[in-house]
């Protein structure tokens, strides 16, 4: 039987006076508020080593511990640290690895594994994720190693000051050497899948403006390799824009597929990865790679650029699908 894991978190000053339930549901969103309440009641969450109630008020430096037996899905742990210094590091995340804790993934995440790598090297300071990539998206992620660097880097991402370049393998013949998708992104009301989005008319309630420039890098027999330059940073933006343009990502289960196909994929995962669905997919993950980032150094303010080479699975597919 797997050993119990204890995940601990110290209460920061701004949570002082808040309830235990408020703290957990706002800090750790891989569980719902209702789930956290039940876990507290069951005694699987302790406060300073003792049982507590959901509404127990917290104080600065209280220690909250979550006792859990983890049964996490297998992930690709081949993280490559490309650059490291005292204030931050840049690493290449493999596909099939969540950026942070979510759902069944807690320890099998990029930020948890990077923190472990740094601890093994003797680092005792902060380890904070600056931005995120989808689980199946490979490529560059930035990690801050102190609060000031984290604040400076996050601010650049939030204000759209970071130049990003992705590489994508898409389905269908791409005629134009370059093209642009400009428009709002909002919920796809025609789909039964609640998380699916699409390009919607400007002014649609709860939509957000978006823009991506695309350049063809290479024609393939069944599609193309594209360079993607997002001017905005909406959730799933590149995937939504490519689907809107008629060229969904190779391997994308959510976009460029029917509701029925996506639900079949979900059932496939719940059944432990039965082979019937996988046979319908070109590749195990969607082929999107965060290739290049340019931003201001958090200490010197000088422009710095980092690149992550194309991962082996994408490179092999491109080689096999050359015209």
Secondary structure, 3 states (H helix, E strand, C coil): CCCEEEEEEECCHHHCCCEHHHHHHHHCCCCCHHHHHHHHHCCCEEECCEECCCCCECCCCCEEEEEEECCCCCCCCCCEEEEECCCEEEEEECCCCECCCECCECCCEHHHHHHHHHHHCCCCCCCEECCCCCCCCEEEEEEECCHHHHHHHHHHHHCCCCEEEEEEEEECCCCCCEEEEEEEEEECCCCCCCCCEEEECCCCCCCEEEEEEEEEEEEECCEEEEEEEECCCCCCHHHHHHHHCCCCECCCCCCCCCHHHHHHHHHHHHCCCCHHHHCCCCCCCCCEEEEEEEEECCCCCCEEEEECCCCHHHHHHHHHCEC
